[in-house]
């Protein structure tokens, strides 16, 4: 399980988030651009300074400002994939993958051949990065992150630079990773279709805050039963239950 409760001051923007993610499956950090989703991942990875707070991954405390605990990023055992892949352009695909493996702590529980097979990249191993399509780059980036033997995988808008067909392709591979490796993943996106495709749990963010947590019904377009509570002009408590979608406007008329 991942437990996060942190505050970050970023100029005039304050990130103040608290949530928990399960021990496996995909937790989507979902919300508009500027909500603080990527800044949250940076705090978890240890590359973004935390003003105060605590981050726990499994039994390991990664950050605890009150106790003076800070685990350096390389020792956090976290894999991170971003939208531009950030592969090493001077290395072949095979060497890019093995870069993650050679820096990983022993023993290696995630095998090279298994990752190559699951991501279907054996035919790419001898290629240069410049010879890869956008979707192929993301598959290699996923493989390199997995071979670092992570306890947590961070996916920061990994499909943002891809077209519709390539997005569908990578989403299918992420589904395979969920089934094969049973790793917890935090998936940043503002695309509700991606949430509905891969997420098991959703953290809804706005303006640096967590405004809701729950299942994929939090993504716009997914309908759920909601309870609306309010008071009329005379102070009488009103409670109405109905079927709505997250973010949908509700007009309540009292007669």
Secondary structure by P-SEA (a helix, b strand, c coil): cbbbbbccccccbbbbbbbccccccbbbbccccccaaaaaaaaaacccccccbbbbccccccccccccccccccccbbbbbcccccccccccaaaaaaaaaaaccccccccaaaaaaaaccccccccccccccaaaaaaaaaaaaaaacccbbbbccccccccaaaaaaaaaaaaaaaaccbbbbbbbcccaaaaaccccbbbbbccccccccccccccccbbbbbbbbbccccccbbbbbbbbcccbbbbbbcc
